[in-house]
Amino acid sequence: KLQQDAARKLRFSAKRTMALAQRLYEGVELGAEGPTGLITYMRTDSTRVSDDALTAVREHIGATYGPEFLPEQPNAYKTGKRAQDAHEAIRPTTMEWTPERLKEALAEHPEGNELVKLYTLIWQRFVASQMVPAVYDQTTVDIDRGRAQLRATGQVMKFAGYTPVYEVAETDDAKAEAAEQADK
């Protein structure tokens, strides 16, 4: 799933994704902290998350987004029948290294931009996985005019749920893209 998301959202090849993930796992030089492993083992399809990680992410969600964004109990996901469950799900090793903080720390790193993009993808997926779902009102209108049948469907968000996790990065990406266009 990581490779698919990175290909779709970041346009990274599977090989590039796994090379960057390997660096994030083995450790990236983070100034005074030295080499720091930022993600759990990446060659896994497990959805299992440690109790400590669940506690940390739930504390982060409550503090950052508010208690209404937390489900009563941590979300649990079924691991596929053929999954190798020897490792935890791919996730940040600590909630202290937010994507924003990592971006600052890796500003001078030759692969910093790509490392931050992949880390952000992993961070967002993990945080969103432990939030409540978004809630929408949906309206459908069917029009039947003889042989022609038309259907229009629209939805309006009632509660944002997990979606704010993704809005920060989209806003930052849009700002960067606008600045790039202005420089041309």
LUMDREN-798301 format. One line per field, with one value per residue: residue number from 0; x, y, z negated of N, C-alpha, C, O in turn; residue in one letter. Coordinates in Angstrom, 1 decimal, always signed. Each point is the difference from the previous one (the first is absolute). Layout:
<rs>
seq = (NUM/...)
nx = (X/...)
ny = (Y/...)
nz = (Z/...)
cax = (X/...)
cay = (Y/...)
caz = (Z/...)
cx = (X/...)
cy = (Y/...)
cz = (Z/...)
ox = (X/...)
oy = (Y/...)
oz = (Z/...)
type = (A/...)
</rs>
This chain:
<rs>
seq = (0/1/2/3/4/5/6/7/8/9/10/11/12/13/14/15/16/17/18/19/20/21/22/23/24/25/26/27/28/29/30/31/32/33/34/35/36/37/38/39/40/41/42/43/44/45/46/47/48/49/50/51/52/53/54/55/56/57/58/59/60/61/62/63/64/65/66/67/68/69/70/71/72/73/74/75/76/77/78/79/80/81/82/83/84/85/86/87/88/89/90/91/92/93/94/95/96/97/98/99/100/101/102/103/104/105/106/107/108/109/110/111/112/113/114/115/116/117/118/119/120/121/122/123/124/125/126/127/128/129/130/131/132/133/134/135/136/137/138/139/140/141/142/143/144/145/146/147/148/149/150/151/152/153/154/155/156/157/158/159/160/161/162/163/164/165/166/167/168/169/170/171/172/173/174/175/176/177/178/179/180/181/182/183)
nx = (+0.8/+1.5/+0.4/-1.5/+0.0/+1.5/-0.7/-1.3/+0.6/+1.1/-1.5/-0.7/+2.2/-0.6/+0.8/-1.1/-1.9/+0.1/+0.3/-1.8/-1.3/+0.9/-0.2/-1.9/+0.0/+1.0/-1.2/-1.3/+1.4/+0.2/+1.5/-1.0/-1.8/+0.9/+1.6/-1.3/-0.2/-0.1/+1.2/-2.2/+0.3/+1.7/+1.5/-1.4/-0.8/+1.9/-1.5/+1.5/-1.5/+2.1/+0.2/+2.1/+0.3/-0.7/+1.3/+1.8/-0.3/-0.2/+1.9/+1.2/-0.7/+0.5/+2.1/+0.3/-0.7/+1.2/-0.7/-0.5/+2.0/-0.6/+1.2/-2.1/-0.5/+1.7/+0.8/-1.8/+2.2/-1.8/+0.8/+1.1/-1.6/-0.1/-1.5/+1.5/-0.8/+1.4/-1.0/+1.2/-1.8/-0.6/+1.9/-1.3/+2.1/-0.1/-1.0/+1.6/+0.1/-0.3/-2.0/-1.6/-0.7/-1.6/-2.1/-1.0/-1.1/-2.0/-0.3/+1.1/-1.8/+1.9/+0.0/+1.3/+0.7/+1.8/+2.0/+0.7/+0.9/+2.1/+1.7/+0.4/+1.2/+2.2/+1.3/+0.4/+1.4/+2.2/+1.1/+0.6/+2.0/+1.2/-0.3/-0.9/-1.6/+0.7/-0.5/-1.1/-0.1/-1.4/+0.9/-2.0/+1.2/-2.1/+1.4/-2.2/+1.8/-1.8/+0.6/-0.8/+2.0/-1.3/+2.2/-1.4/+2.3/-1.3/+1.9/-1.1/+1.8/-0.2/+1.0/+1.1/-0.9/-0.1/-2.1/-0.9/-0.6/-2.0/-1.5/+0.4/-0.3/-2.1/-0.6/+0.6/-1.2/-1.9/+0.2/+0.2/-1.9/-1.3/+0.7/-0.8/-2.1/-0.2/+0.6/-2.0)
ny = (-1.2/-1.1/-2.2/-1.4/-0.5/-1.6/-2.1/-1.0/-0.8/-1.9/-1.5/-0.9/+0.0/-1.7/+0.0/+1.3/-0.8/-1.7/+0.9/+0.8/-1.4/-0.7/+1.4/+0.0/-1.6/+0.1/+1.4/+1.3/+0.5/-0.6/+0.4/+1.8/+0.2/+1.5/-1.6/+0.8/-1.6/+0.2/-1.6/-0.4/-1.9/+0.4/-1.3/+1.7/-2.0/+0.1/-1.2/-1.7/+0.3/+0.8/-1.5/-1.0/-1.7/-2.1/-1.1/-1.1/-1.9/-1.8/-0.8/-1.4/-2.1/-1.4/-0.8/-1.9/-2.1/-1.1/+0.8/+2.1/+0.7/+0.3/-1.6/-0.8/-1.0/-0.8/+1.6/-1.3/-0.5/-0.3/-1.6/+1.1/-0.8/+1.4/+1.0/+1.4/-1.6/-0.4/+0.9/+1.6/+0.9/+0.1/+0.2/+1.8/+0.6/+1.8/+0.1/-1.0/-2.1/+2.1/-0.4/+0.8/-1.3/-1.5/+0.8/+0.3/-1.7/-0.2/+1.6/-0.7/-0.9/-1.2/-1.2/+1.7/+1.1/-0.9/+0.7/+2.1/+0.2/-0.7/+1.3/+1.6/-0.7/-0.1/+1.8/+0.9/-1.1/+0.5/+1.9/+0.3/-1.0/+1.9/+0.3/+1.7/-1.5/-0.1/+2.1/-1.7/+2.1/-1.7/+1.1/-1.0/+0.5/-0.7/-0.3/+0.2/-0.3/-0.8/+0.8/+2.1/-1.0/+1.4/+0.0/+0.8/+0.1/+0.2/+1.1/-0.6/+1.2/-2.1/-1.8/+1.7/+0.0/-1.9/+0.5/+0.3/-2.1/-0.5/+0.5/-1.0/-2.2/-0.7/+0.2/-1.6/-1.9/+0.1/-0.3/-2.1/-1.1/+0.5/-1.1/-2.2/-0.3/+0.2/-2.0/-1.0)
nz = (+0.0/-1.4/+0.3/-1.0/-2.2/-0.6/+0.2/-1.5/-2.1/-0.1/+0.5/-1.9/+0.6/+1.3/+2.1/+1.5/+0.9/+1.5/+2.1/+1.2/+1.2/+2.0/+1.8/+1.2/+1.6/+2.0/+1.4/-1.2/+1.6/-2.2/+1.6/-1.1/+1.3/+1.4/+0.2/+1.7/-1.6/+2.2/+0.9/-0.1/-1.2/+1.5/-1.1/+0.1/-0.7/-1.3/-1.2/-0.1/-1.7/+0.1/-1.7/+0.0/+1.4/-0.7/-1.5/+0.8/+1.0/-1.4/-0.8/+1.3/+0.2/-1.7/+0.0/+1.3/-0.5/-1.5/-2.0/+0.6/-0.5/-2.1/+1.2/+0.0/+1.9/-1.1/+1.4/+0.4/+0.4/+1.3/-1.3/+1.7/+1.4/+1.8/-1.2/+0.7/-1.3/+1.6/+1.9/-0.9/-0.9/+2.2/-1.1/-0.5/+0.4/+1.4/-1.9/-1.1/+0.8/-0.9/+0.9/-1.3/-1.6/+0.6/+0.2/-1.9/-1.0/+1.1/-1.5/-1.8/-1.0/+0.2/-1.9/-0.6/+1.9/+1.0/-0.8/+0.6/+2.0/+0.3/-0.5/+1.5/+1.8/-0.3/+0.2/+2.1/+1.3/-0.4/+0.7/+2.2/+0.2/-0.6/+2.3/-1.0/+0.1/+2.1/-0.5/+1.0/+0.8/-0.2/+1.8/-0.3/+1.8/-0.5/+1.7/-0.4/+1.4/-1.0/+2.1/-0.1/-0.2/-1.2/+0.1/-1.5/+0.2/-1.8/+0.0/-1.8/+0.3/-0.8/+0.9/-1.0/-2.0/+1.2/+0.7/-2.0/-0.5/+0.9/-1.5/-1.9/-0.1/-0.5/-2.2/-1.5/+0.0/-1.2/-2.2/-0.8/-0.2/-1.9/-1.9/-0.2/-0.6/-2.2/-0.8/+0.2)
cax = (-0.8/+0.9/+0.5/-1.1/-0.3/+1.1/-0.1/-1.2/+0.0/+1.3/+0.6/+1.3/+0.0/+0.0/+1.4/+0.4/-0.7/+0.6/+1.3/-0.2/-0.6/+1.1/+0.8/-0.8/+0.1/+1.4/+0.4/+0.4/+0.8/-0.9/+0.8/+0.4/-0.5/+0.8/-0.8/-1.2/-0.9/-1.3/-1.1/+0.2/+0.4/-0.9/-0.4/-1.1/-1.4/-0.8/-0.8/+0.1/+0.7/+0.2/-0.8/+0.6/-0.2/-1.4/-0.2/+0.7/-0.8/-1.3/+0.3/+0.3/-1.3/-0.8/+0.6/+0.1/-1.3/-1.1/-0.5/-1.1/+0.6/+0.4/-1.0/+0.1/+1.0/+0.9/-0.5/+0.8/-0.3/+0.4/+1.2/-0.4/+0.3/+1.4/+0.9/+1.0/-0.2/+1.2/+0.3/-1.1/-0.4/+1.0/-0.4/+1.1/+0.4/-0.4/-0.9/+0.8/+0.5/-1.0/+0.5/+0.5/+1.2/+1.0/+0.3/+1.0/+1.2/+0.6/+0.1/+1.3/+0.3/-0.2/-1.3/-1.0/-1.3/-0.7/-0.1/-1.1/-1.2/-0.4/-0.3/-1.3/-1.0/-0.1/-0.5/-1.4/-0.8/-0.1/-0.9/-1.4/-0.5/-0.5/-1.0/-1.4/-0.2/-0.7/-1.5/-0.5/-1.4/+0.0/-1.3/+0.0/-1.2/-0.2/-0.8/-0.4/-0.7/-0.2/+1.1/+1.2/+0.0/+1.1/+0.2/+1.0/+0.2/+0.8/+0.2/+0.5/+0.7/-0.6/+1.1/+1.2/+0.6/+1.4/+0.5/+0.9/+1.3/+0.5/-0.1/+1.2/+1.0/-0.5/+0.2/+1.4/+0.3/-0.6/+0.9/+1.3/-0.3/-0.2/+1.3/+0.8/-0.6/+0.3/+1.4/+0.3)
cay = (+1.2/+1.2/+0.2/+0.5/+1.4/+0.9/+0.2/+0.8/+1.4/+0.6/-0.5/-0.7/-1.4/-0.9/-0.1/+1.3/+0.0/-0.9/+0.5/+1.1/-0.6/-0.7/+1.1/+0.4/-1.1/-0.2/+1.2/+1.2/+0.9/+1.1/+0.9/-0.4/-1.3/-1.0/-0.8/-0.3/-0.8/+0.8/-0.9/-1.4/-0.8/+0.3/-1.2/-0.7/+0.3/-0.1/+1.2/+0.0/+1.2/-0.2/+0.8/+1.3/+0.8/+0.5/+1.0/+1.2/+0.6/+0.5/+1.3/+1.0/+0.3/+0.7/+1.3/+0.8/+0.1/+0.0/-1.4/-0.4/-0.7/-1.3/-1.0/-0.4/-1.0/+0.0/-0.7/-1.2/-0.4/-1.4/-0.3/-1.0/-1.4/-0.4/+1.0/-0.4/+0.9/-0.1/+1.4/+1.0/+0.8/+1.1/+1.2/+0.8/-0.6/+0.9/+1.1/+1.2/+0.4/+0.3/+0.3/+1.4/+0.0/-0.8/+0.8/+1.0/-0.7/-0.5/+1.1/-0.1/-1.3/-0.1/-0.6/+0.5/+0.2/-1.3/-0.7/+0.6/-0.4/-1.4/+0.0/+0.7/-1.0/-1.1/+0.7/+0.3/-1.2/-0.6/+0.8/-0.1/-1.4/-0.1/+1.0/-0.3/+0.2/+1.2/-0.2/+0.7/-0.1/-0.3/+0.2/-0.6/+0.4/-0.8/+0.6/-1.0/+0.7/-1.0/-0.9/+0.5/-0.1/+0.7/+0.0/+1.0/-0.3/+1.0/-0.2/+1.2/-0.5/+0.4/+0.0/-0.2/-1.3/-0.2/+0.8/+1.1/-0.5/+0.1/+1.4/+0.7/-0.3/+0.5/+1.5/+0.3/-0.4/+1.0/+1.2/-0.3/-0.1/+1.3/+0.7/-0.5/+0.6/+1.4/+0.1/-0.3)
caz = (+0.0/-0.1/+1.3/+0.8/-0.4/+0.4/+1.5/+0.4/-0.5/+0.1/+1.3/-0.3/+0.5/-1.2/-0.4/-0.7/-1.2/-0.9/-0.4/-1.0/-1.3/-0.7/-0.7/-1.2/-1.0/-0.5/-0.8/+0.8/-0.8/-0.4/-0.8/-1.3/-0.3/+0.7/+0.9/-0.7/+0.8/+0.0/+0.3/-0.3/+1.1/+1.1/+0.9/-0.7/+0.4/-1.3/-0.4/-1.4/-0.5/-1.4/-0.9/-0.3/+1.2/+0.0/-1.0/+0.4/+1.1/-0.5/-0.7/+1.0/+0.6/-1.0/-0.3/+1.2/+0.7/-1.0/-0.4/+0.9/+1.1/-0.5/-0.3/-1.4/-0.1/+1.1/+1.2/+0.3/+1.4/+0.3/+0.8/+1.0/-0.3/+0.4/-0.6/-0.9/-1.2/-0.8/-0.4/-0.2/+1.1/+0.3/-0.7/-0.6/-1.2/-1.1/+0.4/-0.2/+1.3/+0.9/+1.4/+0.0/-0.7/+0.8/+1.1/-0.5/-0.3/+1.2/+1.0/+0.8/+0.4/+1.5/+0.3/-1.1/+0.5/+0.3/-1.3/-0.7/+0.7/-0.3/-1.4/-0.2/+0.4/-1.1/-1.2/+0.2/+0.0/-1.3/-0.8/+0.5/-0.3/-1.4/-0.2/+0.4/+1.4/+0.4/+0.1/+1.1/+0.4/+1.5/+0.6/+1.4/+0.8/+1.2/+1.0/+1.1/+1.1/+1.1/+0.1/-0.7/-1.4/-0.5/-1.5/-0.6/-1.4/-0.6/-1.4/-0.8/-1.2/-1.3/-0.9/+0.8/-0.4/+0.2/+1.1/-0.3/+0.1/+1.4/+0.5/-0.3/+1.0/+1.2/+0.0/+0.2/+1.4/+0.9/-0.1/+0.6/+1.5/+0.4/+0.0/+1.1/+1.2/+0.0/+0.3/+1.4)
cx = (+0.9/+0.5/-1.1/-0.3/+1.2/+0.1/-1.1/+0.1/+1.4/+0.7/+1.3/-0.2/+0.0/+1.4/+0.4/-0.7/+0.7/+1.5/-0.1/-0.5/+1.2/+0.9/-0.8/+0.0/+1.3/+0.4/+0.5/+0.7/-0.9/+0.7/+0.4/-0.5/+0.7/-1.0/-1.2/-0.9/-1.4/-1.2/+0.3/+0.3/-1.0/-0.3/-1.0/-1.3/-0.9/-0.7/+0.1/+0.8/+0.2/-0.9/+0.6/-0.2/-1.4/-0.2/+0.6/-0.8/-1.3/+0.2/+0.3/-1.3/-0.8/+0.5/+0.0/-1.4/-1.1/-0.6/-1.1/+0.5/+0.5/-1.1/+0.1/+1.1/+0.9/-0.6/+1.0/-0.4/+0.5/+1.1/-0.5/+0.4/+1.4/+1.1/+1.0/+0.0/+1.1/+0.4/-1.3/-0.3/+1.1/-0.6/+1.2/+0.4/-0.3/-0.8/+0.7/+0.5/-1.2/+0.6/+0.6/+1.4/+1.1/+0.4/+1.1/+1.3/+0.8/+0.1/+1.2/+0.4/-0.3/-1.3/-1.1/-1.4/-0.8/-0.2/-1.2/-1.4/-0.5/-0.4/-1.4/-1.1/-0.3/-0.6/-1.5/-0.9/-0.1/-0.9/-1.4/-0.6/-0.6/-1.0/-1.4/-0.2/-0.7/-1.4/-0.5/-1.5/+0.0/-1.4/+0.2/-1.3/+0.0/-1.0/-0.3/-0.7/-0.1/+1.1/+1.2/-0.3/+1.2/+0.0/+1.0/+0.1/+1.0/+0.2/+0.6/+0.5/-0.7/+1.1/+1.3/+0.7/+1.6/+0.6/+0.9/+1.5/+0.6/+0.0/+1.2/+1.0/-0.5/+0.2/+1.5/+0.4/-0.5/+0.8/+1.3/-0.2/-0.2/+1.2/+0.9/-0.5/+0.4/+1.5/+0.3/-0.2)
cy = (+1.3/+0.3/+0.5/+1.5/+1.0/+0.2/+0.9/+1.4/+0.7/-0.2/-0.6/-1.4/-0.8/-0.1/+1.3/+0.1/-0.9/+0.4/+1.1/-0.5/-0.7/+1.1/+0.5/-1.0/-0.1/+1.2/+1.1/+1.0/+1.2/+0.9/-0.5/-1.4/-1.1/-0.8/-0.5/-0.8/+0.7/-0.8/-1.4/-0.7/+0.1/-1.2/-0.8/+0.4/-0.1/+1.3/+0.1/+1.2/-0.3/+0.9/+1.4/+1.0/+0.5/+1.0/+1.3/+0.7/+0.5/+1.3/+1.1/+0.5/+0.9/+1.5/+0.9/+0.3/+0.1/-1.4/-0.5/-0.8/-1.4/-0.9/-0.4/-1.0/+0.1/-0.8/-1.2/-0.4/-1.4/-0.1/-1.1/-1.4/-0.4/+1.0/-0.7/+1.0/+0.0/+1.5/+0.8/+0.6/+1.1/+1.3/+0.8/-0.7/+0.9/+1.1/+1.4/+0.5/+0.2/+0.3/+1.4/+0.0/-0.7/+0.9/+1.1/-0.7/-0.5/+1.0/+0.0/-1.4/-0.2/-0.7/+0.4/+0.1/-1.3/-0.7/+0.6/-0.3/-1.4/-0.1/+0.6/-1.0/-1.0/+0.6/+0.3/-1.2/-0.5/+0.9/-0.1/-1.4/-0.1/+1.1/-0.5/+0.3/+1.4/-0.4/+0.9/-0.1/-0.2/+0.2/-0.5/+0.5/-0.8/+0.7/-1.0/+0.8/-1.0/-0.9/+0.4/-0.1/+0.7/-0.1/+1.0/-0.3/+1.1/-0.3/+1.3/-0.6/+0.6/+0.1/-0.5/-1.4/+0.0/+1.0/+1.2/-0.4/+0.2/+1.4/+0.8/-0.2/+0.5/+1.5/+0.3/-0.3/+1.1/+1.3/-0.2/+0.1/+1.5/+0.9/-0.4/+0.7/+1.5/+0.2/-0.2/+1.2)
cz = (+0.0/+1.4/+0.9/-0.2/+0.4/+1.5/+0.4/-0.5/+0.2/+1.3/-0.2/+0.6/-1.3/-0.5/-0.9/-1.3/-1.1/-0.4/-1.0/-1.3/-0.7/-0.8/-1.3/-1.1/-0.7/-0.8/+0.9/-1.0/-0.4/-1.0/-1.4/-0.4/+0.7/+0.9/-0.8/+1.0/-0.2/+0.2/-0.5/+1.3/+1.2/+0.9/-0.8/+0.5/-1.3/-0.3/-1.6/-0.5/-1.5/-0.9/-0.3/+1.2/+0.1/-1.0/+0.5/+1.1/-0.5/-0.8/+1.0/+0.6/-0.9/-0.1/+1.3/+0.6/-0.9/-0.3/+0.9/+1.2/-0.4/-0.2/-1.5/-0.2/+1.2/+1.2/+0.2/+1.4/+0.1/+0.9/+1.0/-0.4/+0.3/-0.6/-0.9/-1.2/-0.9/-0.5/-0.1/+1.4/+0.2/-0.7/-0.5/-1.3/-1.2/+0.6/-0.1/+1.4/+1.0/+1.4/+0.0/-0.7/+0.8/+1.2/-0.3/-0.2/+1.2/+1.1/+0.8/+0.5/+1.5/+0.4/-0.9/+0.5/+0.2/-1.3/-0.7/+0.6/-0.3/-1.5/-0.3/+0.4/-1.0/-1.2/+0.1/-0.1/-1.4/-0.9/+0.4/-0.4/-1.4/-0.3/+0.4/+1.5/+0.2/+0.2/+1.1/+0.1/+1.5/+0.5/+1.4/+0.7/+1.2/+0.9/+1.1/+1.0/+1.2/+0.1/-0.7/-1.5/-0.5/-1.5/-0.3/-1.4/-0.5/-1.5/-0.7/-1.3/-1.2/-1.1/+0.6/-0.3/+0.2/+1.0/-0.3/+0.1/+1.4/+0.5/-0.2/+1.2/+1.4/+0.1/+0.2/+1.5/+1.0/-0.1/+0.7/+1.5/+0.5/+0.1/+1.1/+1.3/+0.1/+0.4/+1.5/+0.9)
ox = (-0.4/+0.0/+0.3/-0.1/-0.3/+0.3/+0.2/-0.2/+0.0/+1.0/+0.9/-1.1/+0.3/+0.2/+0.7/+0.6/+0.2/+0.4/+0.8/+0.4/+0.0/+0.4/+0.6/+0.0/+0.1/+0.8/+0.8/-0.4/-0.4/-0.4/+0.7/+0.7/-0.1/-1.1/+0.1/-0.3/-0.5/-1.1/+1.1/+0.0/-1.2/-0.9/+0.3/-0.2/-1.2/+0.4/-0.7/+1.0/-0.9/-0.4/-0.7/-0.2/-0.3/-0.7/-0.6/-0.2/-0.4/-0.8/-0.5/-0.2/-0.6/-0.7/-0.2/-0.2/-1.1/+0.1/-0.2/-0.7/+0.5/-1.1/+1.0/+0.7/-0.4/-0.6/+1.2/-1.2/+1.0/+0.1/-0.7/+1.0/+0.6/+1.1/-0.3/+0.4/-0.2/+0.6/-1.0/+0.7/+0.7/-1.1/+1.1/-0.8/-0.1/+0.1/-0.4/+0.2/-0.3/+1.2/+1.0/+0.9/+1.2/+1.2/+0.9/+1.1/+1.2/+0.2/+0.0/+1.0/-1.0/-0.5/-1.0/-0.9/-1.1/-1.1/-0.8/-0.9/-1.2/-0.9/-0.7/-1.0/-1.1/-0.9/-0.8/-1.0/-1.1/-0.9/-0.9/-1.2/-0.8/-0.2/-0.1/+0.7/-0.6/-0.4/+0.3/-0.6/+0.7/-1.0/+0.9/-1.1/+1.0/-1.1/+0.9/-1.2/+0.9/+0.2/+0.9/-1.0/+1.2/-1.0/+1.1/-1.0/+1.0/-0.9/+0.7/-0.6/-0.2/-0.1/+0.0/+0.7/+0.6/+1.2/+0.9/+0.9/+1.2/+0.7/+0.4/+0.5/+0.8/+0.3/+0.3/+0.8/+0.7/+0.2/+0.4/+0.9/+0.5/+0.2/+0.7/+0.8/+0.2/+0.3/+1.0/+0.1)
oy = (+1.0/+1.2/+0.9/+0.8/+1.1/+1.0/+0.9/+1.0/+1.2/+0.6/+0.2/-0.6/+0.4/-0.1/-0.2/+0.4/+0.5/-0.2/+0.1/+0.4/+0.1/-0.3/+0.2/+0.3/-0.1/-0.2/-0.2/+0.1/+0.8/+0.2/-1.1/-0.7/-1.2/+0.4/-0.6/+0.4/+0.1/+0.4/-0.4/+0.6/-0.1/+0.2/-1.2/+1.1/-0.1/+1.1/+0.9/+0.3/-0.4/+1.0/+1.0/+1.2/+1.2/+1.0/+1.1/+1.2/+1.1/+0.9/+1.1/+1.2/+1.0/+0.9/+1.2/+1.2/+0.6/-0.9/-1.2/-0.6/-0.7/+0.3/+0.2/+0.1/+0.5/-1.1/+0.1/+0.0/-0.5/+0.7/-0.9/-0.2/-0.8/-0.1/-0.9/+1.1/+0.2/+0.1/-0.5/-0.2/+0.3/+0.4/-0.6/-0.6/-0.5/+0.4/+1.0/+1.3/-0.9/+0.3/+0.2/+0.7/+0.4/-0.1/+0.2/+0.5/-0.1/-0.4/+0.3/-0.1/+0.5/+0.3/-0.6/-0.4/-0.1/-0.7/-0.8/-0.2/-0.2/-0.7/-0.5/+0.0/-0.4/-0.6/-0.4/+0.0/-0.5/-0.6/-0.2/+0.0/-0.9/+0.4/-1.0/+0.8/+0.6/-1.1/+1.2/-1.1/+0.8/-0.5/+0.2/-0.1/+0.0/+0.5/-0.5/+0.4/+0.0/-0.8/-0.8/+0.5/-0.4/-0.1/+0.0/-0.2/+0.3/-0.7/+0.7/-0.8/+1.2/+0.8/-1.0/-0.5/+1.0/+0.2/+0.3/+0.8/+0.4/+0.4/+0.8/+1.0/+0.6/+0.5/+0.9/+0.8/+0.4/+0.7/+1.0/+0.5/+0.3/+0.8/+0.9/+0.4/+0.5/+1.1/+0.4/+0.0)
oz = (+0.7/+0.5/+0.9/+0.9/+0.5/+0.5/+0.9/+0.8/+0.1/+0.3/+0.8/-0.1/-1.1/-1.2/-1.0/-1.0/-1.1/-1.2/-1.0/-1.1/-1.3/-1.1/-1.0/-1.2/-1.2/-1.0/+0.9/-1.2/+0.9/-1.1/+0.0/-0.8/-0.4/+0.3/-1.1/+1.1/-1.1/-0.3/-0.1/+1.1/-0.3/+0.9/-0.3/+0.6/+0.2/+0.5/-0.5/+0.6/-0.7/+0.5/-0.1/-0.2/+0.3/+0.3/-0.2/+0.0/+0.5/+0.0/-0.2/+0.2/+0.4/-0.1/-0.1/+0.5/+0.3/+0.9/+0.1/+0.8/+0.9/-0.6/-0.6/-1.0/+1.0/-0.2/-0.1/+0.3/-0.5/+1.0/-0.4/-0.8/-0.7/+0.4/-0.7/+0.2/-1.2/-1.1/+0.3/+1.0/-0.9/+0.3/+0.0/-0.7/-1.2/+1.1/+0.4/+0.1/+0.8/+0.1/+0.7/+0.5/+0.1/+0.4/+0.7/+0.4/+0.0/+1.2/+1.2/+0.7/+0.5/+1.1/-0.1/-0.7/-0.4/-0.1/-0.6/-0.7/-0.3/-0.4/-0.8/-0.7/-0.3/-0.6/-0.9/-0.6/-0.4/-0.7/-0.9/-0.2/-0.3/-1.2/+0.6/+0.6/-0.9/+0.3/-0.1/-0.4/+0.7/-0.6/+0.7/-0.6/+0.8/-0.5/+0.6/-0.2/+0.9/-1.0/-0.3/-0.5/+0.3/-0.7/+0.5/-0.7/+0.6/-0.6/+0.6/-0.7/-0.1/-0.9/+0.8/+0.8/-0.4/+0.1/+0.8/+0.2/+0.1/+0.9/+0.8/+0.5/+0.8/+1.1/+0.8/+0.5/+0.9/+1.0/+0.7/+0.7/+1.1/+0.9/+0.6/+0.8/+1.0/+0.5/+0.5/+1.2)
type = (K/L/Q/Q/D/A/A/R/K/L/R/F/S/A/K/R/T/M/A/L/A/Q/R/L/Y/E/G/V/E/L/G/A/E/G/P/T/G/L/I/T/Y/M/R/T/D/S/T/R/V/S/D/D/A/L/T/A/V/R/E/H/I/G/A/T/Y/G/P/E/F/L/P/E/Q/P/N/A/Y/K/T/G/K/R/A/Q/D/A/H/E/A/I/R/P/T/T/M/E/W/T/P/E/R/L/K/E/A/L/A/E/H/P/E/G/N/E/L/V/K/L/Y/T/L/I/W/Q/R/F/V/A/S/Q/M/V/P/A/V/Y/D/Q/T/T/V/D/I/D/R/G/R/A/Q/L/R/A/T/G/Q/V/M/K/F/A/G/Y/T/P/V/Y/E/V/A/E/T/D/D/A/K/A/E/A/A/E/Q/A/D/K)
</rs>
